[in-house]
Structures are given as structure tokens and as C-alpha cells.
Amino acid sequence: SSGINAEYGATLMDQKKRMQLTVLTDRSQGAASLKNGQLELMVHRRCLKDDRKGVNEALNETAFGKGLIVRGRHWLFYSDLQSYHLHRDLGLDLFYTPLVAVAEGNEPEFPVKSFYGAKAALNPYLNLLTYQPYNATSVLVRLENTLPGSEGGSNIAVNLAALIADKKLSAFEEMGLAGDRPISDTVDDLTLHRAQDNGSNVTLKPLQIRTFIATYA
């Protein structure tokens, strides 16, 4: 039953031994610890009858007349409590694993090793969280500082004008986190929020995410 499972966080800790067990997964999964020293992950659930947990139907997904089978991948770590930065960095790498697409066509494609401009801040804890079309002329850019202050994280300065190689920034506007409203509608003190910004140079505090609508020529 799903009643004993919670969406899996990542880590179980033994404070006495100062050790932790971390499992990274390739998809969202349920998890439960029904006994001390045991961890159960629910990769997939199939019920032939309604389990009366709220959906009012049997969770019996089928394809070609057979029940669906899900096979996931797991990365298991047993390490000391101070190694969480390794798990986070690997988690980001796994999340952003490149997708391979194949299509018919006569035009050759050449791989792009990096889209960062040569003058951009290449801080290892700067994450380009989102880069997607916003309208016909602009893109939605979401930047993240992934290192918390408790682990030595500090402010990261980013020049939006030099962020994308071969692109010239003509205009930008900061938005709320979701990108659906101006930052002025979501921040009480706009002056304090932008205290360390200078033109197209913006600053991200530890664990901060900032969203922009940018127009590149």
C-alpha cells in the first residue's frame, strides 16, 4: 500500500556513527523504512483492485495486454555526514544527462561543447536551471546557486550579457521565480534584493534562484 510510503528524499542518517546512506534515483519513487536498518523503495505500483487510498480505481496500467513493468536505476552511497556535496553534484549531473535524439535529415549537425560565453562566470556551483523560449524574441533564463552557506557557499556574480556565446544581450527583466510576474510583485524590498547587482551583472546568494526574461540578438 502507498499509505506507508513517502516521496523519497535521498538520505538516511545514523547520527551516532556519523554516517549516512544515500540513494540517488532516476525518477521520483516512494520510500519507507519499516524496520531499523532497512530501506524499501517503491519503483512502481500495480494494483488489480482499488486500494481505497483516494483514486477510486485500480492502478492497473497495461500495454499490449500486459501489465506495465518499470525498471529504474539506483546509485547507492555509504559515506560520512560531510559528503553531501558529492551526492548533490552527482544528482545534478544525473538530472541533466544529455538526451539522444535521432531523426531523418540531410543537414549535418555539429555538437556544441558549451553555450557559455567566454567571459561568463564559470563557477562550478552556478547552474543554468532553465533556458527556454519565452516568446518570439525572448528566452526565459533561470539561474541557481547550488551551494548552501553552511557548506562554504558564497555569492556568485553572473554577467547576463556574457552568459550565452555568440549572443548579444539587448534587454532583460527580472521576474518572480515562476516567470509569470515581475519581481516587483514578489519582493518586498526591491532595493535590498538588487543591492549587489550592477547593470547586467547580477548576484546569486547561496541556494538562491533568480529568473529573467532576456532578449538576445
VODREN-23138 format. One record per residue: residue number from 1; residue in three letters; x, y, z of N, C-alpha, C in turn. Coordinates in steps of 0.05 Angstrom, whole numbers, plus 5000, padded with zeros to 4 digits. Layout:
N
+-----+-----+------+------+------+-------+-------+-------+------+------+------+
|   n | res | n_px | n_py | n_pz | ca_px | ca_py | ca_pz | c_px | c_py | c_pz |
+-----+-----+------+------+------+-------+-------+-------+------+------+------+
| NUM | Ala |    X |    Y |    Z |     X |     Y |     Z |    X |    Y |    Z |
...
+-----+-----+------+------+------+-------+-------+-------+------+------+------+
This chain:
217
+-----+-----+------+------+------+-------+-------+-------+------+------+------+
|   n | res | n_px | n_py | n_pz | ca_px | ca_py | ca_pz | c_px | c_py | c_pz |
+-----+-----+------+------+------+-------+-------+-------+------+------+------+
|   1 | Ser | 5017 | 4976 | 5000 |  5000 |  5000 |  5000 | 5018 | 5025 | 5000 |
|   2 | Ser | 5007 | 5046 | 4988 |  5023 |  5071 |  4987 | 5020 | 5086 | 5013 |
|   3 | Gly | 5003 | 5078 | 5031 |  4999 |  5093 |  5056 | 5024 | 5094 | 5073 |
|   4 | Ile | 5043 | 5075 | 5070 |  5067 |  5074 |  5086 | 5091 | 5086 | 5072 |
|   5 | Asn | 5087 | 5097 | 5048 |  5109 |  5107 |  5032 | 5107 | 5138 | 5030 |
|   6 | Ala | 5130 | 5150 | 5029 |  5132 |  5179 |  5024 | 5150 | 5183 | 5000 |
|   7 | Glu | 5146 | 5205 | 4986 |  5163 |  5211 |  4963 | 5192 | 5212 | 4973 |
|   8 | Tyr | 5209 | 5198 | 4961 |  5236 |  5193 |  4971 | 5253 | 5219 | 4971 |
|   9 | Gly | 5264 | 5225 | 4995 |  5282 |  5248 |  4997 | 5308 | 5243 | 4984 |
|  10 | Ala | 5326 | 5228 | 4998 |  5351 |  5220 |  4987 | 5369 | 5206 | 5007 |
|  11 | Thr | 5366 | 5213 | 5033 |  5387 |  5205 |  5052 | 5375 | 5196 | 5078 |
|  12 | Leu | 5387 | 5174 | 5089 |  5381 |  5165 |  5116 | 5407 | 5168 | 5132 |
|  13 | Met | 5405 | 5179 | 5157 |  5428 |  5185 |  5172 | 5430 | 5169 | 5198 |
|  14 | Asp | 5454 | 5162 | 5206 |  5459 |  5150 |  5232 | 5476 | 5170 | 5247 |
|  15 | Gln | 5463 | 5186 | 5265 |  5477 |  5207 |  5278 | 5498 | 5197 | 5297 |
|  16 | Lys | 5494 | 5173 | 5309 |  5514 |  5162 |  5328 | 5540 | 5155 | 5313 |
|  17 | Lys | 5538 | 5142 | 5290 |  5562 |  5134 |  5276 | 5571 | 5156 | 5257 |
|  18 | Arg | 5555 | 5178 | 5255 |  5562 |  5200 |  5237 | 5565 | 5191 | 5208 |
|  19 | Met | 5548 | 5172 | 5200 |  5548 |  5162 |  5173 | 5520 | 5165 | 5161 |
|  20 | Gln | 5519 | 5164 | 5134 |  5493 |  5166 |  5121 | 5492 | 5147 | 5097 |
|  21 | Leu | 5468 | 5138 | 5091 |  5463 |  5122 |  5068 | 5447 | 5139 | 5048 |
|  22 | Thr | 5457 | 5142 | 5025 |  5444 |  5159 |  5004 | 5438 | 5143 | 4980 |
|  23 | Val | 5414 | 5145 | 4970 |  5406 |  5131 |  4945 | 5396 | 5152 | 4926 |
|  24 | Leu | 5410 | 5154 | 4903 |  5401 |  5172 |  4881 | 5385 | 5155 | 4861 |
|  25 | Thr | 5363 | 5165 | 4852 |  5346 |  5150 |  4834 | 5343 | 5165 | 4808 |
|  26 | Asp | 5333 | 5150 | 4787 |  5329 |  5163 |  4761 | 5301 | 5173 | 4757 |
|  27 | Arg | 5284 | 5171 | 4778 |  5256 |  5181 |  4777 | 5246 | 5183 | 4805 |
|  28 | Ser | 5223 | 5197 | 4808 |  5211 |  5200 |  4834 | 5200 | 5173 | 4843 |
|  29 | Gln | 5206 | 5166 | 4868 |  5197 |  5140 |  4879 | 5187 | 5143 | 4907 |
|  30 | Gly | 5172 | 5123 | 4916 |  5163 |  5122 |  4944 | 5184 | 5107 | 4960 |
|  31 | Ala | 5185 | 5114 | 4986 |  5205 |  5101 |  5003 | 5193 | 5098 | 5031 |
|  32 | Ala | 5202 | 5077 | 5045 |  5193 |  5071 |  5072 | 5216 | 5057 | 5086 |
|  33 | Ser | 5218 | 5062 | 5112 |  5236 |  5046 |  5129 | 5218 | 5033 | 5151 |
|  34 | Leu | 5210 | 5008 | 5146 |  5192 |  4994 |  5163 | 5206 | 4982 | 5187 |
|  35 | Lys | 5232 | 4977 | 5185 |  5248 |  4967 |  5207 | 5275 | 4982 | 5208 |
|  36 | Asn | 5286 | 4983 | 5231 |  5312 |  4996 |  5234 | 5333 | 4982 | 5216 |
|  37 | Gly | 5348 | 4998 | 5201 |  5368 |  4986 |  5184 | 5358 | 4977 | 5157 |
|  38 | Gln | 5332 | 4981 | 5151 |  5321 |  4973 |  5125 | 5309 | 4997 | 5110 |
|  39 | Leu | 5312 | 4996 | 5084 |  5301 |  5017 |  5067 | 5287 | 5004 | 5044 |
|  40 | Glu | 5262 | 5011 | 5039 |  5246 |  4999 |  5017 | 5239 | 5021 | 4998 |
|  41 | Leu | 5245 | 5017 | 4972 |  5238 |  5036 |  4951 | 5216 | 5024 | 4934 |
|  42 | Met | 5196 | 5040 | 4928 |  5174 |  5031 |  4911 | 5178 | 5043 | 4883 |
|  43 | Val | 5189 | 5027 | 4865 |  5195 |  5037 |  4838 | 5169 | 5040 | 4822 |
|  44 | His | 5151 | 5021 | 4826 |  5126 |  5020 |  4810 | 5105 | 5006 | 4827 |
|  45 | Arg | 5080 | 5014 | 4824 |  5058 |  5001 |  4839 | 5036 | 4993 | 4819 |
|  46 | Arg | 5028 | 4968 | 4822 |  5006 |  4958 |  4805 | 4986 | 4944 | 4823 |
|  47 | Cys | 4961 | 4953 | 4823 |  4940 |  4941 |  4839 | 4917 | 4932 | 4821 |
|  48 | Leu | 4909 | 4907 | 4824 |  4887 |  4897 |  4808 | 4860 | 4906 | 4819 |
|  49 | Lys | 4860 | 4915 | 4844 |  4835 |  4925 |  4857 | 4841 | 4952 | 4869 |
|  50 | Asp | 4820 | 4968 | 4872 |  4822 |  4994 |  4885 | 4832 | 4990 | 4914 |
|  51 | Asp | 4854 | 5004 | 4921 |  4864 |  5001 |  4948 | 4852 | 5021 | 4968 |
|  52 | Arg | 4832 | 5036 | 4958 |  4817 |  5056 |  4974 | 4836 | 5076 | 4987 |
|  53 | Lys | 4855 | 5086 | 4971 |  4873 |  5106 |  4980 | 4867 | 5133 | 4967 |
|  54 | Gly | 4844 | 5135 | 4953 |  4837 |  5161 |  4943 | 4832 | 5164 | 4913 |
|  55 | Val | 4842 | 5145 | 4897 |  4839 |  5148 |  4868 | 4814 | 5135 | 4857 |
|  56 | Asn | 4801 | 5118 | 4874 |  4775 |  5106 |  4866 | 4777 | 5089 | 4841 |
|  57 | Glu | 4800 | 5076 | 4837 |  4803 |  5058 |  4814 | 4828 | 5041 | 4819 |
|  58 | Ala | 4828 | 5019 | 4805 |  4852 |  5001 |  4807 | 4875 | 5014 | 4790 |
|  59 | Leu | 4899 | 5013 | 4801 |  4922 |  5023 |  4787 | 4934 | 5001 | 4770 |
|  60 | Asn | 4920 | 4994 | 4749 |  4927 |  4971 |  4732 | 4933 | 4982 | 4704 |
|  61 | Glu | 4957 | 4993 | 4701 |  4965 |  5003 |  4675 | 4975 | 4980 | 4657 |
|  62 | Thr | 4965 | 4979 | 4633 |  4973 |  4958 |  4615 | 4981 | 4969 | 4588 |
|  63 | Ala | 4996 | 4953 | 4573 |  5004 |  4959 |  4546 | 5006 | 4933 | 4530 |
|  64 | Phe | 4992 | 4931 | 4508 |  4992 |  4907 |  4491 | 4982 | 4883 | 4507 |
|  65 | Gly | 4963 | 4889 | 4525 |  4950 |  4867 |  4540 | 4966 | 4857 | 4564 |
|  66 | Lys | 4988 | 4871 | 4571 |  5005 |  4862 |  4594 | 5009 | 4886 | 4613 |
|  67 | Gly | 5013 | 4879 | 4638 |  5018 |  4900 |  4657 | 5045 | 4914 | 4653 |
|  68 | Leu | 5045 | 4940 | 4657 |  5070 |  4955 |  4653 | 5091 | 4946 | 4673 |
|  69 | Ile | 5116 | 4946 | 4664 |  5139 |  4940 |  4681 | 5158 | 4963 | 4680 |
|  70 | Val | 5165 | 4973 | 4703 |  5184 |  4995 |  4706 | 5210 | 4985 | 4718 |
|  71 | Arg | 5232 | 4991 | 4706 |  5258 |  4984 |  4717 | 5274 | 5010 | 4720 |
|  72 | Gly | 5282 | 5016 | 4745 |  5297 |  5040 |  4750 | 5326 | 5034 | 4755 |
|  73 | Arg | 5341 | 5056 | 4758 |  5369 |  5054 |  4765 | 5374 | 5068 | 4791 |
|  74 | His | 5391 | 5057 | 4808 |  5397 |  5069 |  4834 | 5427 | 5071 | 4838 |
|  75 | Trp | 5435 | 5093 | 4850 |  5463 |  5098 |  4857 | 5465 | 5099 | 4888 |
|  76 | Leu | 5479 | 5080 | 4900 |  5480 |  5077 |  4929 | 5507 | 5087 | 4940 |
|  77 | Phe | 5505 | 5104 | 4961 |  5529 |  5114 |  4974 | 5527 | 5109 | 5004 |
|  78 | Tyr | 5549 | 5101 | 5016 |  5551 |  5099 |  5045 | 5575 | 5115 | 5053 |
|  79 | Ser | 5571 | 5138 | 5066 |  5593 |  5156 |  5070 | 5588 | 5172 | 5095 |
|  80 | Asp | 5607 | 5189 | 5102 |  5604 |  5206 |  5127 | 5585 | 5229 | 5121 |
|  81 | Leu | 5576 | 5242 | 5143 |  5556 |  5262 |  5141 | 5565 | 5287 | 5126 |
|  82 | Gln | 5591 | 5290 | 5122 |  5601 |  5314 |  5109 | 5604 | 5311 | 5079 |
|  83 | Ser | 5594 | 5290 | 5068 |  5598 |  5284 |  5039 | 5574 | 5291 | 5022 |
|  84 | Tyr | 5555 | 5306 | 5034 |  5530 |  5312 |  5019 | 5534 | 5327 | 4993 |
|  85 | His | 5556 | 5343 | 4992 |  5560 |  5359 |  4968 | 5566 | 5340 | 4944 |
|  86 | Leu | 5579 | 5317 | 4949 |  5584 |  5298 |  4927 | 5558 | 5287 | 4916 |
|  87 | His | 5539 | 5281 | 4934 |  5513 |  5270 |  4925 | 5498 | 5291 | 4909 |
|  88 | Arg | 5499 | 5316 | 4918 |  5484 |  5337 |  4904 | 5496 | 5341 | 4877 |
|  89 | Asp | 5522 | 5342 | 4874 |  5535 |  5347 |  4848 | 5528 | 5324 | 4829 |
|  90 | Leu | 5530 | 5299 | 4839 |  5523 |  5277 |  4821 | 5494 | 5277 | 4814 |
|  91 | Gly | 5477 | 5285 | 4833 |  5448 |  5286 |  4827 | 5442 | 5306 | 4805 |
|  92 | Leu | 5456 | 5329 | 4805 |  5453 |  5348 |  4783 | 5462 | 5337 | 4757 |
|  93 | Asp | 5485 | 5322 | 4757 |  5495 |  5310 |  4733 | 5476 | 5290 | 4722 |
|  94 | Leu | 5464 | 5274 | 4739 |  5444 |  5254 |  4730 | 5419 | 5267 | 4719 |
|  95 | Phe | 5410 | 5288 | 4732 |  5386 |  5302 |  4724 | 5390 | 5314 | 4696 |
|  96 | Tyr | 5414 | 5324 | 4691 |  5419 |  5338 |  4665 | 5434 | 5320 | 4645 |
|  97 | Thr | 5431 | 5294 | 4649 |  5443 |  5275 |  4629 | 5432 | 5281 | 4601 |
|  98 | Pro | 5450 | 5285 | 4581 |  5440 |  5291 |  4554 | 5422 | 5270 | 4543 |
|  99 | Leu | 5401 | 5279 | 4529 |  5383 |  5261 |  4515 | 5392 | 5258 | 4486 |
| 100 | Val | 5391 | 5233 | 4476 |  5399 |  5227 |  4449 | 5374 | 5225 | 4431 |
| 101 | Ala | 5373 | 5241 | 4410 |  5350 |  5241 |  4392 | 5360 | 5234 | 4364 |
| 102 | Val | 5345 | 5218 | 4349 |  5353 |  5210 |  4322 | 5330 | 5218 | 4303 |
| 103 | Ala | 5336 | 5230 | 4281 |  5316 |  5238 |  4262 | 5328 | 5237 | 4234 |
| 104 | Glu | 5311 | 5235 | 4214 |  5319 |  5236 |  4186 | 5326 | 5265 | 4178 |
| 105 | Gly | 5345 | 5268 | 4161 |  5352 |  5294 |  4152 | 5378 | 5294 | 4137 |
| 106 | Asn | 5382 | 5314 | 4120 |  5406 |  5316 |  4104 | 5426 | 5336 | 4115 |
| 107 | Glu | 5417 | 5353 | 4134 |  5434 |  5374 |  4144 | 5451 | 5362 | 4167 |
| 108 | Pro | 5477 | 5364 | 4165 |  5494 |  5354 |  4187 | 5492 | 5371 | 4211 |
| 109 | Glu | 5494 | 5359 | 4234 |  5494 |  5374 |  4260 | 5521 | 5370 | 4274 |
| 110 | Phe | 5530 | 5392 | 4285 |  5556 |  5391 |  4299 | 5551 | 5396 | 4328 |
| 111 | Pro | 5563 | 5379 | 4345 |  5559 |  5382 |  4374 | 5570 | 5409 | 4385 |
| 112 | Val | 5556 | 5420 | 4404 |  5565 |  5444 |  4417 | 5575 | 5437 | 4445 |
| 113 | Lys | 5600 | 5441 | 4450 |  5611 |  5433 |  4476 | 5601 | 5450 | 4499 |
| 114 | Ser | 5597 | 5476 | 4494 |  5588 |  5493 |  4515 | 5575 | 5518 | 4502 |
| 115 | Phe | 5553 | 5527 | 4514 |  5540 |  5551 |  4504 | 5547 | 5575 | 4521 |
| 116 | Tyr | 5563 | 5572 | 4541 |  5571 |  5594 |  4558 | 5590 | 5612 | 4542 |
| 117 | Gly | 5587 | 5638 | 4546 |  5605 |  5657 |  4534 | 5632 | 5656 | 4547 |
| 118 | Ala | 5652 | 5664 | 4533 |  5680 |  5663 |  4544 | 5683 | 5680 | 4568 |
| 119 | Lys | 5668 | 5701 | 4571 |  5670 |  5720 |  4593 | 5651 | 5713 | 4616 |
| 120 | Ala | 5635 | 5693 | 4613 |  5616 |  5686 |  4634 | 5630 | 5674 | 4659 |
| 121 | Ala | 5618 | 5678 | 4682 |  5629 |  5667 |  4707 | 5624 | 5637 | 4707 |
| 122 | Leu | 5646 | 5621 | 4705 |  5644 |  5592 |  4704 | 5647 | 5580 | 4732 |
| 123 | Asn | 5632 | 5591 | 4751 |  5633 |  5580 |  4778 | 5621 | 5552 | 4778 |
| 124 | Pro | 5634 | 5532 | 4790 |  5623 |  5505 |  4789 | 5596 | 5501 | 4802 |
| 125 | Tyr | 5589 | 5521 | 4819 |  5563 |  5518 |  4833 | 5542 | 5536 | 4821 |
| 126 | Leu | 5548 | 5547 | 4797 |  5527 |  5562 |  4782 | 5513 | 5542 | 4763 |
| 127 | Asn | 5487 | 5541 | 4766 |  5472 |  5522 |  4750 | 5452 | 5538 | 4732 |
| 128 | Leu | 5454 | 5533 | 4706 |  5434 |  5545 |  4688 | 5409 | 5526 | 4689 |
| 129 | Leu | 5391 | 5533 | 4706 |  5368 |  5516 |  4712 | 5348 | 5514 | 4689 |
| 130 | Thr | 5344 | 5537 | 4676 |  5325 |  5538 |  4654 | 5335 | 5557 | 4632 |
| 131 | Tyr | 5332 | 5548 | 4607 |  5337 |  5565 |  4584 | 5318 | 5556 | 4562 |
| 132 | Gln | 5296 | 5571 | 4559 |  5275 |  5562 |  4540 | 5262 | 5586 | 4528 |
| 133 | Pro | 5250 | 5583 | 4504 |  5237 |  5605 |  4491 | 5214 | 5616 | 4508 |
| 134 | Tyr | 5212 | 5643 | 4510 |  5190 |  5656 |  4524 | 5170 | 5667 | 4505 |
| 135 | Asn | 5179 | 5680 | 4484 |  5162 |  5689 |  4462 | 5179 | 5690 | 4437 |
| 136 | Ala | 5170 | 5704 | 4417 |  5184 |  5704 |  4391 | 5211 | 5716 | 4393 |
| 137 | Thr | 5217 | 5733 | 4412 |  5242 |  5748 |  4413 | 5258 | 5743 | 4439 |
| 138 | Ser | 5246 | 5731 | 4459 |  5259 |  5729 |  4485 | 5261 | 5701 | 4495 |
| 139 | Val | 5278 | 5696 | 4515 |  5281 |  5670 |  4527 | 5278 | 5673 | 4558 |
| 140 | Leu | 5269 | 5651 | 4570 |  5267 |  5650 |  4599 | 5293 | 5638 | 4610 |
| 141 | Val | 5307 | 5653 | 4627 |  5332 |  5644 |  4638 | 5329 | 5642 | 4668 |
| 142 | Arg | 5335 | 5619 | 4679 |  5333 |  5615 |  4708 | 5360 | 5605 | 4718 |
| 143 | Leu | 5372 | 5620 | 4736 |  5399 |  5614 |  4747 | 5397 | 5606 | 4776 |
| 144 | Glu | 5415 | 5588 | 4784 |  5414 |  5577 |  4811 | 5443 | 5576 | 4823 |
| 145 | Asn | 5445 | 5584 | 4848 |  5470 |  5580 |  4863 | 5465 | 5555 | 4880 |
| 146 | Thr | 5478 | 5533 | 4874 |  5471 |  5507 |  4886 | 5484 | 5502 | 4912 |
| 147 | Leu | 5504 | 5518 | 4921 |  5518 |  5512 |  4946 | 5508 | 5528 | 4969 |
| 148 | Pro | 5499 | 5515 | 4991 |  5489 |  5529 |  5014 | 5511 | 5542 | 5030 |
| 149 | Gly | 5505 | 5563 | 5045 |  5525 |  5577 |  5060 | 5538 | 5559 | 5082 |
| 150 | Ser | 5523 | 5540 | 5092 |  5533 |  5522 |  5113 | 5555 | 5504 | 5102 |
| 151 | Glu | 5558 | 5502 | 5076 |  5579 |  5485 |  5064 | 5601 | 5503 | 5051 |
| 152 | Gly | 5601 | 5528 | 5058 |  5621 |  5546 |  5047 | 5612 | 5561 | 5023 |
| 153 | Gly | 5587 | 5560 | 5017 |  5576 |  5574 |  4994 | 5578 | 5605 | 4997 |
| 154 | Ser | 5582 | 5618 | 4975 |  5583 |  5648 |  4976 | 5568 | 5659 | 4952 |
| 155 | Asn | 5567 | 5685 | 4950 |  5553 |  5698 |  4928 | 5567 | 5692 | 4901 |
| 156 | Ile | 5551 | 5688 | 4880 |  5562 |  5684 |  4853 | 5552 | 5707 | 4835 |
| 157 | Ala | 5571 | 5721 | 4823 |  5564 |  5742 |  4804 | 5563 | 5731 | 4776 |
| 158 | Val | 5542 | 5738 | 4762 |  5538 |  5729 |  4734 | 5532 | 5752 | 4716 |
| 159 | Asn | 5546 | 5753 | 4694 |  5541 |  5774 |  4674 | 5522 | 5763 | 4653 |
| 160 | Leu | 5497 | 5772 | 4653 |  5478 |  5761 |  4634 | 5486 | 5767 | 4605 |
| 161 | Ala | 5501 | 5789 | 4601 |  5509 |  5797 |  4574 | 5530 | 5778 | 4563 |
| 162 | Ala | 5544 | 5763 | 4580 |  5565 |  5745 |  4571 | 5557 | 5716 | 4576 |
| 163 | Leu | 5532 | 5711 | 4582 |  5524 |  5684 |  4590 | 5523 | 5665 | 4567 |
| 164 | Ile | 5512 | 5674 | 4544 |  5509 |  5656 |  4521 | 5528 | 5664 | 4499 |
| 165 | Ala | 5544 | 5645 | 4490 |  5564 |  5650 |  4469 | 5550 | 5659 | 4443 |
| 166 | Asp | 5562 | 5678 | 4430 |  5553 |  5687 |  4403 | 5526 | 5701 | 4405 |
| 167 | Lys | 5518 | 5709 | 4429 |  5492 |  5723 |  4432 | 5497 | 5750 | 4445 |
| 168 | Lys | 5484 | 5771 | 4436 |  5486 |  5797 |  4447 | 5461 | 5804 | 4462 |
| 169 | Leu | 5464 | 5811 | 4488 |  5441 |  5818 |  4504 | 5431 | 5846 | 4497 |
| 170 | Ser | 5405 | 5848 | 4490 |  5394 |  5874 |  4484 | 5376 | 5885 | 4505 |
| 171 | Ala | 5364 | 5867 | 4521 |  5346 |  5875 |  4543 | 5341 | 5851 | 4561 |
| 172 | Phe | 5335 | 5858 | 4586 |  5327 |  5836 |  4605 | 5310 | 5848 | 4627 |
| 173 | Glu | 5293 | 5831 | 4639 |  5276 |  5838 |  4661 | 5275 | 5815 | 4680 |
| 174 | Glu | 5279 | 5821 | 4706 |  5277 |  5800 |  4726 | 5247 | 5795 | 4733 |
| 175 | Met | 5241 | 5769 | 4736 |  5214 |  5761 |  4742 | 5214 | 5745 | 4768 |
| 176 | Gly | 5190 | 5739 | 4778 |  5187 |  5722 |  4801 | 5197 | 5694 | 4793 |
| 177 | Leu | 5199 | 5677 | 4813 |  5211 |  5650 |  4809 | 5197 | 5635 | 4786 |
| 178 | Ala | 5170 | 5636 | 4785 |  5156 |  5622 |  4765 | 5157 | 5635 | 4737 |
| 179 | Gly | 5166 | 5659 | 4736 |  5169 |  5673 |  4710 | 5143 | 5684 | 4699 |
| 180 | Asp | 5122 | 5686 | 4717 |  5096 |  5695 |  4707 | 5089 | 5723 | 4716 |
| 181 | Arg | 5107 | 5736 | 4731 |  5101 |  5764 |  4741 | 5127 | 5778 | 4747 |
| 182 | Pro | 5127 | 5805 | 4746 |  5152 |  5820 |  4751 | 5162 | 5815 | 4780 |
| 183 | Ile | 5188 | 5817 | 4784 |  5199 |  5813 |  4810 | 5188 | 5832 | 4830 |
| 184 | Ser | 5180 | 5856 | 4822 |  5169 |  5876 |  4840 | 5143 | 5867 | 4853 |
| 185 | Asp | 5130 | 5848 | 4841 |  5105 |  5837 |  4852 | 5110 | 5815 | 4873 |
| 186 | Thr | 5135 | 5806 | 4875 |  5140 |  5783 |  4893 | 5161 | 5790 | 4915 |
| 187 | Val | 5175 | 5812 | 4912 |  5195 |  5820 |  4932 | 5187 | 5846 | 4946 |
| 188 | Asp | 5188 | 5846 | 4973 |  5180 |  5869 |  4988 | 5200 | 5892 | 4985 |
| 189 | Asp | 5225 | 5887 | 4987 |  5245 |  5908 |  4986 | 5262 | 5903 | 4961 |
| 190 | Leu | 5255 | 5916 | 4939 |  5269 |  5912 |  4914 | 5297 | 5923 | 4915 |
| 191 | Thr | 5302 | 5945 | 4929 |  5328 |  5957 |  4931 | 5347 | 5937 | 4945 |
| 192 | Leu | 5338 | 5925 | 4967 |  5355 |  5905 |  4981 | 5360 | 5881 | 4964 |
| 193 | His | 5340 | 5873 | 4949 |  5342 |  5849 |  4932 | 5363 | 5853 | 4910 |
| 194 | Arg | 5366 | 5877 | 4900 |  5385 |  5883 |  4879 | 5410 | 5898 | 4888 |
| 195 | Ala | 5415 | 5897 | 4914 |  5436 |  5914 |  4926 | 5463 | 5908 | 4914 |
| 196 | Gln | 5468 | 5883 | 4906 |  5495 |  5876 |  4895 | 5495 | 5872 | 4865 |
| 197 | Asp | 5473 | 5880 | 4852 |  5472 |  5879 |  4823 | 5484 | 5904 | 4811 |
| 198 | Asn | 5494 | 5902 | 4786 |  5505 |  5925 |  4772 | 5500 | 5921 | 4742 |
| 199 | Gly | 5479 | 5934 | 4732 |  5472 |  5931 |  4704 | 5464 | 5902 | 4698 |
| 200 | Ser | 5478 | 5890 | 4679 |  5472 |  5863 |  4671 | 5487 | 5843 | 4689 |
| 201 | Asn | 5503 | 5853 | 4708 |  5516 |  5835 |  4727 | 5498 | 5831 | 4751 |
| 202 | Val | 5489 | 5807 | 4755 |  5470 |  5800 |  4777 | 5484 | 5781 | 4796 |
| 203 | Thr | 5475 | 5781 | 4821 |  5488 |  5765 |  4842 | 5468 | 5746 | 4853 |
| 204 | Leu | 5477 | 5721 | 4856 |  5460 |  5700 |  4868 | 5472 | 5692 | 4895 |
| 205 | Lys | 5456 | 5694 | 4916 |  5465 |  5686 |  4943 | 5464 | 5655 | 4945 |
| 206 | Pro | 5477 | 5643 | 4965 |  5476 |  5614 |  4968 | 5447 | 5603 | 4967 |
| 207 | Leu | 5443 | 5583 | 4950 |  5418 |  5570 |  4946 | 5396 | 5587 | 4933 |
| 208 | Gln | 5404 | 5611 | 4923 |  5384 |  5628 |  4911 | 5379 | 5621 | 4882 |
| 209 | Ile | 5354 | 5624 | 4873 |  5346 |  5621 |  4845 | 5334 | 5647 | 4836 |
| 210 | Arg | 5344 | 5657 | 4813 |  5332 |  5681 |  4802 | 5324 | 5676 | 4773 |
| 211 | Thr | 5302 | 5689 | 4765 |  5290 |  5685 |  4738 | 5290 | 5710 | 4722 |
| 212 | Phe | 5297 | 5708 | 4697 |  5299 |  5732 |  4679 | 5286 | 5726 | 4652 |
| 213 | Ile | 5274 | 5747 | 4641 |  5266 |  5746 |  4613 | 5287 | 5762 | 4597 |
| 214 | Ala | 5302 | 5748 | 4581 |  5325 |  5761 |  4567 | 5320 | 5761 | 4537 |
| 215 | Thr | 5328 | 5783 | 4524 |  5327 |  5784 |  4495 | 5356 | 5785 | 4485 |
| 216 | Tyr | 5362 | 5765 | 4469 |  5389 |  5763 |  4457 | 5387 | 5767 | 4427 |
| 217 | Ala | 5405 | 5783 | 4416 |  5406 |  5787 |  4387 | 5423 | 5766 | 4374 |
+-----+-----+------+------+------+-------+-------+-------+------+------+------+
